[in-house]
């Protein structure tokens, strides 16, 4: 045996189709969120963009709860762009109106999701925070502003617990049935150095375990442990040797499925995965009888999935296969 497989307990509460989900946190939250949405679970990913530290995650949730609407005075102008210190740089724009519209549209959509949310998935990336000296606020992104515009701090365990617990309480007032899943990102934050990275991760891990022990509705998924112990080899990293590669993320996601998703969803997920693999198929001869037969088979399979899972939308998949059949089958369509 050449590895130490991490056993994960199944959650008491499990995710099901029809449950609305909100994913907030680091880039690993986006990795899991995108896969869940690809499998047709309802939800939204990072309405503020990628957020790494607990204080900024808590601040973002507070903005959703209080229904904040961002105004011009909430923006900074730097390097010919308007930006928000609460948001990722992909919200920045040369036009302040476009910047504000994009920010507020995402917030409005996130509020709608939160009002009917069953699952809040939070991924903590680092305990290090940066404070903007002029505004005296914690920032989600430094936007390459001058380094002397910020002060840096590493949150203590008690600070992390208090910040998140306070925000969780407010969210639960809005959604008493809300379930929360915490993960600590397996991405290594090397800018602070090896020792500081491990110290930061240790603070995050200790804090989320305290929260899970305090609240029955808080769950912990060990993505960090899976990467550090189960996949303990550089072949599971991207070229920067810091981010998990596609193989690693897919392995961790499959562990997430088994621990967090209800088994009665598996049939639909298997069918959706088959469809998506078929959509990525590139035939040598698209007009061959074999490929036309393949397309017809996929449409029949899709029809069965639609009958078995009427609550799920397969519009995109149906459009793809019908278009392919029309284009390559001399205008032929399935009855």
C-alpha positions as CSV (number, residue, x, y, z in Angstrom):
1,X,0.0,0.0,0.0
2,X,1.5,3.3,-1.1
3,X,-0.9,5.9,0.2
4,X,-2.9,6.7,3.3
5,X,-6.5,7.1,2.3
6,X,-8.6,9.5,4.4
7,X,-11.9,8.1,5.6
8,X,-14.7,10.7,5.7
9,X,-17.8,10.4,7.8
10,X,-21.1,11.0,6.0
11,X,-22.9,14.2,7.1
12,X,-26.1,13.9,9.2
13,X,-27.8,16.2,6.7
14,X,-27.2,15.7,3.0
15,X,-27.6,17.9,-0.1
16,X,-30.4,17.0,-2.4
17,X,-31.7,18.3,-5.8
18,X,-33.9,21.3,-5.2
19,X,-31.6,22.6,-2.3
20,X,-30.3,26.1,-3.1
21,X,-26.6,26.6,-2.4
22,X,-24.3,29.6,-2.0
23,X,-20.6,29.1,-2.4
24,X,-18.3,31.8,-0.9
25,X,-14.5,31.7,-0.4
26,X,-11.3,30.9,-2.1
27,X,-10.7,29.6,-5.6
28,X,-11.3,26.0,-4.2
29,X,-14.8,27.1,-3.4
30,X,-15.2,27.9,-7.0
31,X,-13.8,24.5,-8.1
32,X,-16.4,22.7,-6.0
33,X,-19.2,25.1,-6.8
34,X,-18.7,24.8,-10.6
35,X,-18.9,21.1,-10.4
36,X,-22.1,21.2,-8.4
37,X,-23.7,23.5,-10.8
38,X,-22.5,21.4,-13.7
39,X,-24.4,18.5,-12.0
40,X,-27.5,20.8,-12.0
41,X,-27.6,21.6,-8.3
42,X,-29.1,25.1,-7.8
43,X,-26.8,27.8,-6.5
44,X,-24.5,30.7,-6.9
45,X,-20.7,31.0,-6.6
46,X,-18.8,33.9,-5.1
47,X,-21.0,37.0,-5.5
48,X,-18.0,39.1,-4.4
49,X,-15.5,37.1,-6.4
50,X,-12.7,35.0,-4.8
51,X,-12.4,35.8,-1.1
52,X,-9.6,34.3,1.0
53,X,-9.8,35.3,4.6
54,X,-12.5,34.8,7.3
55,X,-13.0,38.5,8.0
56,X,-13.7,39.3,4.4
57,X,-16.1,36.3,4.1
58,X,-18.0,37.5,7.2
59,X,-18.1,41.1,5.9
60,X,-19.5,39.9,2.5
61,X,-22.2,37.9,4.2
62,X,-23.0,40.9,6.4
63,X,-23.4,43.1,3.2
64,X,-25.9,40.5,1.9
65,X,-27.9,40.4,5.1
66,X,-28.1,44.2,5.4
67,X,-29.0,44.6,1.7
68,X,-26.2,47.1,1.1
69,X,-26.2,48.8,-2.2
70,X,-22.8,50.0,-3.3
71,X,-22.4,53.7,-4.2
72,X,-19.7,55.7,-6.0
73,X,-18.2,56.6,-2.6
74,X,-17.6,52.9,-1.9
75,X,-15.2,52.7,-4.9
76,X,-11.5,53.6,-5.4
77,X,-9.9,54.7,-8.6
78,X,-6.5,53.2,-9.3
79,X,-4.6,52.3,-12.5
80,X,-7.4,53.8,-14.6
81,X,-10.1,51.6,-13.1
82,X,-12.8,51.8,-10.5
83,X,-12.6,49.1,-7.9
84,X,-14.1,47.8,-4.7
85,X,-12.0,46.6,-1.8
86,X,-14.7,44.1,-1.0
87,X,-14.6,42.6,-4.4
88,X,-12.3,40.6,-6.7
89,X,-10.6,42.5,-9.5
90,X,-12.8,41.1,-12.2
91,X,-15.5,43.5,-10.9
92,X,-13.2,46.5,-11.7
93,X,-13.9,48.6,-14.7
94,X,-12.9,51.9,-16.4
95,X,-16.6,53.0,-16.1
96,X,-17.7,53.5,-12.5
97,X,-21.3,52.9,-13.6
98,X,-20.5,49.5,-15.1
99,X,-18.4,48.6,-12.0
100,X,-21.3,49.5,-9.7
101,X,-24.0,47.8,-11.9
102,X,-22.0,44.6,-12.0
103,X,-21.4,44.6,-8.2
104,X,-25.0,45.4,-7.3
105,X,-26.5,43.0,-9.8
106,X,-24.4,40.1,-8.3
107,X,-25.5,41.2,-4.8
108,X,-29.1,41.3,-5.7
109,X,-28.9,37.8,-7.3
110,X,-27.1,36.5,-4.2
111,X,-29.7,37.9,-1.9
112,X,-32.4,36.0,-3.8
113,X,-30.4,32.8,-3.4
114,X,-29.7,33.4,0.3
115,X,-33.4,34.0,1.0
116,X,-34.1,30.4,-0.2
117,X,-30.7,28.9,0.7
118,X,-30.4,25.5,2.2
119,X,-26.6,25.2,2.1
120,X,-23.8,27.7,2.6
121,X,-20.4,26.4,1.5
122,X,-17.5,28.4,2.9
123,X,-13.9,27.9,2.0
124,X,-11.2,29.6,4.1
125,X,-7.9,30.2,2.3
126,X,-5.7,32.1,4.7
127,X,-5.9,33.6,8.2
128,X,-3.8,36.6,7.0
129,X,-5.8,39.8,6.5
130,X,-5.0,43.2,5.0
131,X,-6.5,46.4,6.3
132,X,-6.7,49.5,4.1
133,X,-5.3,52.3,6.3
134,X,-7.3,55.1,4.8
135,X,-10.7,53.4,5.1
136,X,-9.8,51.3,8.1
137,X,-11.5,48.3,6.5
138,X,-10.5,44.7,5.9
139,X,-10.0,44.1,2.2
140,X,-10.9,41.1,0.1
141,X,-8.4,42.0,-2.6
142,X,-5.5,44.5,-2.6
143,X,-5.9,45.3,-6.4
144,X,-2.1,45.9,-6.6
145,X,-2.4,49.2,-4.7
146,X,0.8,50.4,-3.1
147,X,1.9,48.1,-0.3
148,X,2.2,50.9,2.2
149,X,-1.6,51.5,1.8
150,X,-2.2,48.4,3.9
151,X,-1.3,46.9,7.2
152,X,-1.1,43.1,7.5
153,X,-2.4,40.9,10.3
154,X,-2.8,37.2,11.0
155,X,-6.1,36.5,12.7
156,X,-6.0,34.5,16.0
157,X,-8.2,31.5,16.4
158,X,-10.6,33.3,18.7
159,X,-10.9,36.2,16.2
160,X,-11.8,33.8,13.4
161,X,-14.4,31.9,15.6
162,X,-16.0,35.2,16.8
163,X,-16.2,36.7,13.3
164,X,-17.7,33.7,11.7
165,X,-19.9,32.8,14.6
166,X,-21.4,36.3,14.7
167,X,-22.1,36.2,11.0
168,X,-23.5,32.7,11.1
169,X,-26.0,33.7,13.8
170,X,-27.2,36.6,11.6
171,X,-27.6,34.4,8.5
172,X,-29.5,31.8,10.6
173,X,-31.9,34.4,11.7
174,X,-32.8,34.9,8.1
175,X,-32.7,31.2,7.2
176,X,-33.2,29.1,10.4
177,X,-32.9,25.8,8.4
178,X,-29.6,26.7,6.8
179,X,-26.8,24.1,6.9
180,X,-23.2,25.3,6.6
181,X,-20.2,23.3,5.2
182,X,-16.7,24.6,6.0
183,X,-13.6,23.7,4.1
184,X,-10.0,24.9,4.4
185,X,-8.5,25.4,1.0
186,X,-5.7,23.0,0.0
187,X,-4.1,25.7,-2.0
188,X,-0.8,26.7,-0.4
189,X,-0.4,30.5,0.2
190,X,3.4,30.6,-0.4
191,X,3.7,34.4,-0.5
192,X,3.9,34.3,3.4
193,X,6.4,31.5,3.4
194,X,6.2,27.8,4.4
195,X,6.1,28.3,8.1
196,X,3.5,31.2,8.1
197,X,1.4,29.2,5.6
198,X,1.2,26.2,8.0
199,X,0.5,28.5,10.9
200,X,-2.3,30.2,9.0
201,X,-3.9,26.9,8.0
202,X,-3.6,25.6,11.6
203,X,-5.5,28.6,12.9
204,X,-8.2,28.1,10.2
205,X,-8.5,24.4,11.0
206,X,-8.8,24.9,14.7
207,X,-11.4,27.6,14.3
208,X,-13.7,25.7,12.0
209,X,-13.5,22.6,14.2
210,X,-14.6,24.7,17.1
211,X,-17.5,26.0,15.1
212,X,-18.5,22.5,14.1
213,X,-18.4,21.4,17.7
214,X,-20.6,24.3,18.8
215,X,-23.3,23.9,16.2
216,X,-25.0,20.8,14.9
217,X,-25.8,22.7,11.6
218,X,-22.1,23.3,10.9
219,X,-20.2,20.5,9.0
220,X,-16.6,20.2,8.0
221,X,-15.3,18.7,4.8
222,X,-11.6,17.8,4.9
223,X,-10.4,19.0,1.5
224,X,-7.1,20.2,3.1
225,X,-6.4,16.8,4.7
226,X,-7.2,15.0,1.5
227,X,-4.6,17.0,-0.4
228,X,-2.0,16.9,2.3
229,X,-2.2,13.3,3.3
230,X,-4.2,11.2,0.8
231,X,-2.7,13.0,-2.3
232,X,0.7,13.6,-0.8
233,X,2.7,13.9,-4.1
234,X,3.6,16.8,-6.4
235,X,2.1,15.0,-9.4
236,X,-1.3,16.1,-8.0
237,X,-0.3,19.8,-8.3
238,X,-0.3,22.3,-11.1
239,X,2.9,23.7,-12.5
240,X,3.2,26.3,-9.8
241,X,3.3,23.4,-7.2
242,X,0.8,25.3,-5.1
243,X,-2.7,24.6,-6.6
244,X,-4.2,21.2,-6.9
245,X,-4.5,20.0,-10.5
246,X,-7.6,18.7,-12.3
247,X,-7.0,15.1,-11.1
248,X,-6.7,16.1,-7.5
249,X,-9.7,18.4,-7.5
250,X,-11.8,15.7,-9.2
251,X,-10.7,13.1,-6.6
252,X,-11.6,15.5,-3.7
253,X,-14.9,16.3,-5.3
254,X,-15.8,12.6,-5.5
255,X,-15.1,12.3,-1.8
256,X,-17.4,15.3,-1.3
257,X,-20.1,13.6,-3.2
258,X,-20.0,10.5,-1.0
259,X,-19.9,12.5,2.3
260,X,-22.3,15.3,1.5
261,X,-24.7,14.4,-1.2
262,X,-27.8,12.2,-0.8
263,X,-27.4,8.8,-2.6
264,X,-30.8,9.3,-4.4
265,X,-29.0,12.0,-6.4
266,X,-26.3,9.7,-7.7
267,X,-28.4,8.3,-10.6
268,X,-28.9,11.8,-12.1
269,X,-25.3,12.7,-11.5
270,X,-24.0,9.6,-13.4
271,X,-26.4,10.3,-16.3
272,X,-25.3,14.0,-16.5
273,X,-21.6,13.0,-16.4
274,X,-22.2,10.6,-19.3
275,X,-24.0,13.3,-21.3
276,X,-21.1,15.8,-20.7
277,X,-18.5,13.2,-21.8
278,X,-20.6,12.6,-24.9
279,X,-20.7,16.3,-25.6
280,X,-16.9,16.5,-25.5
281,X,-16.6,13.6,-28.0
282,X,-14.9,14.8,-31.3
283,X,-15.6,12.3,-34.2
284,X,-13.2,11.9,-37.1
285,X,-16.1,12.0,-39.5
286,X,-19.0,13.9,-38.1
287,X,-21.3,12.9,-41.1
288,X,-20.6,9.2,-40.7
289,X,-23.5,6.8,-40.0
290,X,-21.8,5.8,-36.8
291,X,-21.7,9.4,-35.5
292,X,-25.3,10.0,-36.5
293,X,-26.3,6.9,-34.6
294,X,-24.3,8.1,-31.6
295,X,-26.2,11.4,-31.6
296,X,-29.5,9.7,-31.8
297,X,-28.6,7.4,-28.9
298,X,-27.6,10.4,-26.8
299,X,-31.0,12.1,-27.5
300,X,-32.8,8.9,-26.5
301,X,-30.7,8.7,-23.3
302,X,-31.4,12.4,-22.6
303,X,-35.2,11.9,-23.1
304,X,-35.1,9.1,-20.4
305,X,-33.2,11.4,-18.0
306,X,-35.8,14.2,-18.6
307,X,-38.5,11.7,-17.7
308,X,-36.7,10.4,-14.6
309,X,-35.7,13.9,-13.4
310,X,-38.4,16.3,-14.5
311,X,-37.2,19.0,-12.0
312,X,-33.9,19.3,-13.8
313,X,-33.3,21.3,-16.9
314,X,-31.5,19.6,-19.8
315,X,-32.1,22.4,-22.2
316,X,-28.5,23.1,-23.0
317,X,-27.7,19.4,-23.6
318,X,-30.8,18.9,-25.8
319,X,-29.9,21.9,-27.8
320,X,-26.4,20.7,-28.4
321,X,-27.3,17.2,-29.6
322,X,-30.2,18.4,-31.7
323,X,-28.0,21.0,-33.4
324,X,-25.3,18.5,-34.0
325,X,-27.8,16.0,-35.5
326,X,-29.3,18.7,-37.7
327,X,-25.9,20.0,-38.9
328,X,-24.4,16.6,-39.6
329,X,-27.4,14.4,-40.4
330,X,-28.8,16.3,-43.4
331,X,-31.3,18.2,-41.3
332,X,-32.5,15.0,-39.6
333,X,-34.0,15.4,-36.1
334,X,-35.2,12.8,-33.6
335,X,-38.9,12.4,-33.2
